[in-house]
Amino acid sequence: MAKKDFYELLGLEKGASDDEIKKAFRKQALKYHPDRNPGDKEAEEKFKELNEAYQVLSDPQKKAQYDQYGTTDFNGGGFEGGFDFSGFGGFGDIFDSFFGGGFSGGGGRRRNGPEKGSDLEYTLSLTFEEAVFGCEKQINITRSESCEKCSGTGAKHGSHPKTCDKCGGTGQVRVQRNTPLGSFVSMSTCDKCSGKGTIITDPCTECKGKGKVRKQRKIKINVPAGVDTGNIMPMRGQGEHGNNGGPAGDLYVNIRVASHPTFKRKGFDIYIDTHISFAKATLGTELKVPTVDGDVKYEVPEGTQPGTVFRLKGKGVPRVNSHGRGDQYVNVVVDIPKNLNQKQKEALLAYMEASGEMPEGEGSKKSFIDKIKDSLK
């Protein structure tokens, strides 16, 4: 079977720099590490191929030889040493040497080091007006906090956690596996202390040795003017408390704004419809227009057509954490009257006749308007 291209395995072009090779191997090795894919033979085989490619391309002499001849083996025996990684220390040591020992054999960070607490999410519902002008809200959240009684140690007051005698406080143990392909050494989470590096013999009565308790807290939120649905407000340090002295996580507040019966919002602008009669649109009128700040007066000029939109500058939504406001746009809807009484019909007929809108009908001695008048008698 033809050997795979080492550059292609790492997702690189031929002639890639040492830094590019190192970064590519790191990314691929994280994905296919056997201890992150237990029982997955394909992942284990892929990792072997990646390691073979890295050992060649990270060695200047072997890389030059491979770039020139496409191989480093001139004896027909395949890659030097086959897949025996014992000289490199095995899978676990590859990660310890390549990534600085920051990863356990189980694929997670060592549990006895500082860890940031988990983030929390909360959905905050606001009225239309609260979102426009801003407000102060108080919410209740439940989160894990360090136990005050034992200061987060998990041990009863006056006692202390003991160093695990199996892992020596590292939280990890070395596991060696001998296979026909070579000797593999990996790092696994210590099963005696669960990776913490310490063992609690006399647990705290409050947290039962966990070092954390669930607490309900009231959080005050100052909502800025102009927020909208989909906005997210980060509350730094208001999430779950960290482990082993690590910082607390964050609280992310998702904003949801209720709709309004009159106002429609688009960005920082507000849109409304205002209804006027046919006569007012024709003759012009003064309108009382509702805005989020209260009613304002607006002069509608005579002859205003249906669908005309006029702007009220600065009557929109304040721009979040900025200056100025959007505008309000008013769409004119001209209402066509229905079920007119006789007096109204006669007035309209008179207008039509004065406008010369209804010429004499073809083949008729009476005008169309005369016929309408007769029907009203």
N, C-alpha and C positions, 0 to 999 in steps of 0.2 A: 504493500500500500504506500502511495506517495506520501511523503512527509508534509505536514502543514507548514505554511509560511508563518515564521515567528512574528513578523511585523503584523500580518493579518490577524493572528491570534490576539494580539494586544490592541487591535484597532488603530494601527499606525501606518504611516507611509514609510517606505524605505529611506534610511538616512536620518531617522528621527533622533533628536538630541537625547543626552543622558537624562535630563530632567523630564522630558516627555515620556521616555521609557519608564522611568520610575513612577510617574503619576498614573500612567496607563495600567501598569501592573498593580498598583495599589487599588485602583478602582475595580479591576476585574477580580483580584484576589479577595476583596471584601465580599464580592457577590458569590463566588464559587467555593469559598473555604469549606472543607468537609465538615468541620465542627458546626458550621452554620446550616449545613444541609445534611443532617444525620440520616444515613441509610440511602442517600441519593448517589448511586454509582456514577451517573453521568456527571454530576457536579464534582465528584472526586477525581474522575478522569480529566475533566476540563481543568481542574486546578493543577494537576500534574503537568499538563501541556503548557499552562501559563507559567509555571515555575521553571520548566525547561527553557522556554523562550526567554524568560527574564535572566536566567543564569548565563545564557549566551550573550544576549544583547547588552547586559550590564557590564560585561567584561570587555574592555577595549580590544584586546588581542583576538578573542573569539568573535567579537562583533565584526572586526575588520575581515577576518577569515570567512565569516558567514556572508558578509556583503559581497565578497569577491567570488566565492565558490558556491554559495547557497547551502553549505554544510560545514560542520566542524569535525566531521568524522571521515577520515581517509582510509579506514580499515574495514568499512562495510559493516560495522557493528552497531550503527545507530549512534545516538547521543552518548557522550562520554559518561560512563557510570550508569547507563540506563536510567531508571527512575528511583534509584536509591537515594533518598534525601537525608540519610543519616549524617552525612558530612555537613548538612545545613541545619541539622537539629530537628527536622520534622516540621509538621504543619504549625504546631504551637510556637516553636522557636522562630520560624519564618516570620510570624506575626509579631513576636516579641522583639526581634531584631529590626524588622522593617518598619513597624509602627510604634516602636518605642515602648513596647510592653503594655500598651493601653487597652488591650482587648483580652478577654477571657476566652477559653476554649468554647464556651457556649455562645459566643458571638456578642455578648453584652459587655458593658464596662464593669470593671471590678466594683463590687458592691461596698467595699470598705472605704472608698474614697468619697469626697464630697459630691453630692448629686443635687442638681436643681430640682425643685418640686414640680409637679405636673401643673399645666395650665388649666384654667376653668373657663367655661362659657356661660353667659347669661343673656336671655332675650328680654330687652326692656321695651315695653309698649308705651307709646306717647300719643297724646291727642295732636291734632293738626296744629293747634295754637302753641302747645308746649314745644313742638319741634321748631316752629318759626321763631319764637322769642327766647327759647332756652328755659331751663328750669332746674330745680334741685330735687333729686329723687333719693329715696332711701330703699335699698333692696336687702333681702335676706339671702345669704348663701350658706351652704354647709361645706366645710373643708376639713382636711386633716391638718392638725397643728401639733407642734412639739409638746409633749406632755410636760406640764409645769411642775408636777410633783417630782419627777425624776430628771428634769432638765433634758429630756429626750434621750437619755441613755438606755432606758428600758429596765434598768436595775433599781431595786428597792433602795430607798434613801439610806445612806450609810454604807452601802455595798457598791461594788464596781464590776463591770463585765470582765471576764477573764480571757486572756489570749488563747485562741484555739490551739490545742496541742497537735492537731493534725496538719494544719497548713501554716502554723507559725505566725498567724496573724495576717497573712497575705490574702486570705479568702480564696486561694486557688491551690490546686494540687496538680502535679505533673503526671500524666498518664502515658505510658509507653506501650506501643503496639508493634509487635513483630509480624511482618507479613512477607510473603515471597518477593514482594517488590521492594522490601527494605524495612528499616526500623523507623517508625513514626512516633514522634513525641508531641503531645498536645497538652494544653492547659485547660483544666476543667474546674468548674465551681466546686469548692469544698462542700461535701455533703454533710459534714458535721456541724458547720456553722452557717451553712447556706450562703457562703460567700462574704459574710460580714467580718470575718477575722477574729471575732470575739464570741464568747458563749456566756449567756446570762444564767447564773445558777440560782439567783434569788430575785425573781421578777418584781417589777413595780406593781402595786395593787391597783393603781389607777388605770394604767395602759396595758396591763398584763404582759409586760415585757416587750411590747411593740415600739415603745418610744414615742408613739403618736396617739392622739385621740381625735374623735370627730367633734367638731364644734360648729354651732350656728352663729354667724356673725352678721351684724348690720353694717352695710357699707353705704356711705354717702357719695352720691354721684352728682357732679355739677355738669349738667348737659348744656353745651354751648348753643347759642342761637344759630339756626340754619341747618341742623342735622336733618338727615332724611333716611328713609328705609334703605337698608343695606350698609349704612355706615357702621363702623366698628370702633368702639372706644377702648383702648388698652388701659388697664389699671395695673401698673407695675407693682409686683410684689404682693398682690392680693390673691394669688392662687394657693395651691397646696404648699405646705412648708417643705423645705428640702431635707435631705438625709445627710448625716455626718457633717453637719455644719454648712451644707450647701445652701444657696439662696432659694427663696420662695419662688414659685412659679407666678404667672401673671393671670389676671382675670380679663377676659375679652367680652365686652358688652355689645351685643348685636342690637341695633336700633330698628324698631318697627313702628311706623307712623300710621295712624288710622286715617281713613279717607274723610273728606269733608263734603257736606251736601251742596255747598255753593262753590267753593274754590277747588281748582285743579292745579296741581303743581307740576312743573317741568323744570328741573334744575333749580335755579333760584328765581324763576319767574312764576307768576300766578295767572291763571286764565279763568275767566267767567263768561257766562252768557247773560245778556240783559235784554229783556223783551220790551218793545215799544209798539204802539198801534200804528196802523197805516197812516193815519192822519198826522200823528206826531212826527213820523219819519219824513212825511212830505213837508210839513210846515216848520219843523225844527222844534226842539223842546229842551228843557233843563232836566237832567236826570240826577237822581240820588243813587250813586253807585256804592255798593258795599265793598270794603277793603278790610284787610286784617287789622288795620288801625282804626276802623270805624267808617261811617259813610262819608263820601265826598261828593261835591256837586260837579257836574260836567255838562257843558253846553253842546247839545247835539245840533249840528247845522241842518238847515232845511234841505230836503232832497237826499237825505241819507239812505243809501241802498242796503238791502238785506246782505248780511255777511261782512259789512264794514267793521273793521277792527281798529279801535283807538287805544293808545298807550297812556298809562298813568305811571310816569317815571318815578322810580324809587319806592313804589308801593308793593314791591315783591318781598322775597325772603332775604334776610341778612346773610351775607357770605360768611361761611364758617371760618372763625379765627382770622378774619380779614376785615377790610373796610368796605362800606357801601352795601347796597341792596340791589336785588333784581327789580324788575318792573312788573306791573300788572297789565294784562291785555284783556280788553273788553270787546266781546263779539256781539254785534247788534243783530238781534233776531226780530224781524218785523212780523207781527201777528196779523194774518189775514182774517177778517171778521167772518163769523158764521151766523146763520139764523137772524138776519137783519129784519128789523121791523119795517113797516111801510114807509115811515118818515125817512129812515136811513136809506132805504132803496131809492126813494124819490130824489134824495139829495145826491146820491151817486149817479143816478140817471141824468140828473141835471148837469152834473160835472162832465159826464161822458158826452152829452149833447153839446155842451159848451166847448168841449175839446175836439168835436167833430170825429169822434172815434167810430161811430156806427153809421156808415153810409146806407142809403136805401137798398134794401135787399133785392136781388135780381128777380124779376117777374112779380114783384109785389108793389101795390099802390101805396101801402103804408110803410113808413120806415120801421126798422126793427125796434127802435126806441118807442115809437107810437104803440106798437104791439105790446110792449112791456107795460106801458102806461095803462092800456086798456085792461090788462090782466090784473092791475092793482085796484081797479074801480069796483 
